[in-house]
């Protein structure tokens, strides 16, 4: 039987697996993403577990080349952006990663499959608890959760080898820079609400450097070191 042909015994599960494989080929590899470990994890993490409502029943909606609204003013980033940001962060098997903006937990699951431990902060308690339940149901045990102001990071867990921010900040938050380890990397969207630049921030020899990776559009990072309130 062809690996892309649905299995009659488990048609729904196989349909999601087929859509996942197509996503990796047509959205990630076709755009030039070559990070082998990220491609493998993106082909394995079940995105359908992190989407609710009618979309969760449609493999092609779950794995579409677009962001998915998840309620409470938040979105689940398109698969390519998840993979691109993860590849730019380049988490290693022994690394300690801080994620700002847990959302439904999909990006968290991807990071957890690549790193030693993940600390994740979410300002919305409903989303935070939902993400915890999903990740625990999948048997993911190397994630630490916190509900609070993500723009301030997680000082008690610092320093981190990598920080990934899934919300757009008006500027690079100083508290997050201060929590990066030497040779650490942070991937963060920075700029006005309607369009940001995805930045790679690195600490080398005590010096902080940043460069633009691409343009992007994320929900705002609200907090003491971010936007004071959601921009109008």
Wavefront OBJ file of the C-alpha trace (Angstrom):
o trace
v 0.000 0.000 0.000
v 1.303 3.487 -0.843
v 2.263 5.534 2.280
v 0.103 8.402 0.984
v -2.991 6.242 0.539
v -5.510 6.309 3.434
v -5.693 3.208 5.608
v -9.299 1.967 5.672
v -8.875 0.830 9.288
v -7.920 4.331 10.483
v -9.052 6.737 7.746
v -9.181 9.878 9.891
v -5.767 9.355 11.487
v -4.201 8.532 8.134
v -5.790 11.577 6.500
v -4.096 13.815 9.071
v -0.790 11.991 8.551
v -1.106 12.455 4.799
v -1.861 16.169 5.209
v 1.140 16.460 7.544
v 3.475 14.865 5.008
v 2.140 17.140 2.287
v 2.684 20.168 4.525
v 6.331 19.238 5.035
v 6.912 18.738 1.295
v 4.861 21.566 -0.168
v 5.147 24.289 2.469
v 8.503 23.700 4.149
v 10.846 21.893 1.778
v 9.406 23.693 -1.245
v 10.350 27.015 0.394
v 13.899 25.867 0.931
v 13.787 24.817 4.579
v 16.514 22.185 4.991
v 16.889 21.818 8.776
v 16.630 18.016 9.025
v 15.657 17.816 12.698
v 12.975 20.495 12.342
v 11.519 18.811 9.251
v 11.379 15.484 11.080
v 9.600 16.969 14.090
v 7.174 18.990 11.967
v 6.289 15.741 10.204
v 5.602 14.066 13.525
v 3.874 16.556 15.878
v 0.069 16.255 15.439
v -1.057 19.828 14.790
v -4.682 18.641 14.872
v -4.413 18.219 18.664
v -3.864 21.962 18.992
v -6.857 23.161 16.958
v -10.484 23.084 18.093
v -13.903 23.450 16.494
v -14.779 22.504 12.930
v -11.226 23.106 11.686
v -9.959 20.274 13.900
v -12.021 17.802 11.864
v -10.489 18.791 8.535
v -6.892 17.673 7.859
v -6.466 20.191 5.082
v -7.718 23.053 7.269
v -5.409 22.049 10.122
v -2.368 21.860 7.836
v -3.281 24.726 5.498
v -0.597 27.254 4.596
v -2.093 29.910 6.858
v -2.530 30.928 10.476
v -5.514 29.432 12.298
v -7.675 31.501 14.693
v -7.824 29.777 18.080
v -10.078 32.231 19.935
v -9.368 34.789 22.649
v -7.805 37.079 20.049
v -4.984 34.651 19.289
v -3.863 32.604 16.308
v -1.865 29.450 15.677
v 0.928 30.449 13.284
v 1.105 28.917 9.827
v 3.265 25.762 9.710
v 6.002 27.471 7.693
v 6.432 30.246 10.250
v 6.599 27.732 13.094
v 9.246 25.747 11.229
v 11.165 28.832 10.084
v 11.376 30.357 13.572
v 12.369 27.014 15.076
v 15.082 26.456 12.465
v 16.444 29.981 13.023
v 16.531 29.355 16.769
v 18.230 25.991 16.117
v 17.580 24.341 19.506
v 20.044 21.577 20.334
v 19.298 18.310 22.184
v 20.797 19.581 25.444
v 19.487 23.147 25.271
v 17.194 25.063 27.606
v 14.600 27.106 25.712
v 12.249 29.879 26.837
v 9.072 30.345 24.811
v 7.032 33.525 25.150
v 3.408 32.985 24.141
v 2.349 29.373 24.707
v -0.923 29.760 22.799
v -2.447 26.334 22.213
v 0.922 24.636 22.766
v 1.798 23.567 19.207
v 5.032 25.539 18.964
v 5.812 24.375 22.506
v 5.482 20.739 21.422
v 7.834 21.312 18.490
v 10.441 22.909 20.762
v 10.046 20.183 23.382
v 10.880 17.539 20.772
v 14.139 19.317 19.918
v 15.446 20.675 23.235
v 16.253 19.282 26.666
v 13.741 21.506 28.487
v 11.267 24.231 27.577
v 9.986 27.025 29.830
v 6.855 28.604 28.375
v 4.946 31.709 29.507
v 1.365 32.628 28.510
v -0.556 35.694 29.666
v -4.004 34.190 29.025
v -4.868 31.663 31.773
v -7.430 29.824 29.636
v -4.945 29.265 26.819
v -2.212 28.352 29.299
v -4.285 25.658 30.975
v -5.526 24.291 27.658
v -1.964 23.998 26.372
v -0.856 22.235 29.530
v -3.647 19.678 29.179
v -2.871 19.014 25.501
v 0.844 18.543 26.071
v 0.296 16.284 29.067
v -2.183 14.205 27.040
v 0.536 13.695 24.421
v 2.988 12.559 27.105
v 5.274 15.588 26.750
v 6.993 15.970 30.111
v 9.942 18.341 29.571
v 7.904 21.575 29.624
v 7.539 24.040 32.514
v 4.485 26.325 32.423
v 3.887 29.806 33.782
v 0.923 32.170 33.523
v 2.041 35.798 33.488
v 3.754 38.643 31.650
v 5.862 37.021 28.960
v 7.671 40.249 28.112
v 9.510 39.856 31.435
v 10.546 36.292 30.662
v 11.255 33.767 33.414
v 14.181 35.166 35.467
v 14.339 32.197 37.841
v 14.982 29.816 34.954
v 17.640 31.929 33.234
v 20.020 31.823 31.518
v 18.459 30.243 28.436
v 20.258 28.928 25.365
v 17.389 30.114 23.206
v 14.313 32.330 23.471
v 11.462 32.191 20.980
v 8.806 34.914 21.075
v 5.518 34.249 19.288
v 4.094 37.780 19.590
v 5.160 41.087 18.079
v 7.034 43.515 20.348
v 7.458 47.271 19.809
v 11.174 46.826 20.571
v 13.511 44.059 21.742
v 12.569 43.539 25.425
v 15.588 44.189 27.644
v 14.507 41.590 30.263
v 14.614 38.857 27.613
v 18.034 39.889 26.354
v 19.273 39.750 29.945
v 18.085 36.138 30.233
v 20.043 34.872 27.216
v 23.100 32.757 27.898
v 26.431 33.587 26.286
v 26.190 32.421 22.646
v 22.410 32.322 23.115
v 19.916 33.143 20.373
v 16.511 34.806 20.422
v 14.013 34.868 17.552
v 11.443 37.642 17.958
v 9.054 39.728 15.805
v 9.660 43.461 16.354
v 7.821 46.430 14.884
v 4.405 48.091 14.558
v 1.197 46.039 14.972
v 0.421 45.680 11.260
v 3.834 44.377 10.126
v 6.976 43.348 11.979
v 10.501 42.232 11.183
v 11.522 38.821 12.461
v 14.857 39.349 14.200
v 17.618 36.988 15.249
v 19.240 38.384 18.401
v 22.535 36.854 19.525
v 24.877 37.336 22.474
v 28.546 36.989 21.521
v 31.366 37.959 23.892
v 28.914 39.924 25.997
v 27.821 41.930 22.943
v 24.233 41.865 21.679
v 23.758 41.736 17.929
v 20.608 41.486 15.833
v 19.759 40.986 12.189
v 16.555 40.860 10.167
v 15.428 37.461 8.930
v 12.142 38.275 7.172
v 8.910 40.244 7.458
v 6.054 38.791 9.481
v 2.774 39.600 11.227
v 1.995 38.462 14.775
v -0.458 39.339 17.512
v 0.989 41.951 19.916
v 3.245 41.127 22.854
v 1.377 42.806 25.702
v 3.256 43.451 28.939
v 5.573 45.682 30.897
v 8.386 45.328 28.349
v 6.036 45.066 25.363
v 2.863 46.923 24.379
v 1.099 48.528 27.341
v -2.217 47.273 25.936
v -3.341 45.618 22.715
v -2.864 48.230 19.938
v -6.079 49.522 18.417
l 1 2 3 4 5 6 7 8 9 10 11 12 13 14 15 16 17 18 19 20 21 22 23 24 25 26 27 28 29 30 31 32 33 34 35 36 37 38 39 40 41 42 43 44 45 46 47 48 49 50 51 52 53 54 55 56 57 58 59 60 61 62 63 64 65 66 67 68 69 70 71 72 73 74 75 76 77 78 79 80 81 82 83 84 85 86 87 88 89 90 91 92 93 94 95 96 97 98 99 100 101 102 103 104 105 106 107 108 109 110 111 112 113 114 115 116 117 118 119 120 121 122 123 124 125 126 127 128 129 130 131 132 133 134 135 136 137 138 139 140 141 142 143 144 145 146 147 148 149 150 151 152 153 154 155 156 157 158 159 160 161 162 163 164 165 166 167 168 169 170 171 172 173 174 175 176 177 178 179 180 181 182 183 184 185 186 187 188 189 190 191 192 193 194 195 196 197 198 199 200 201 202 203 204 205 206 207 208 209 210 211 212 213 214 215 216 217 218 219 220 221 222 223 224 225 226 227 228 229 230 231 232
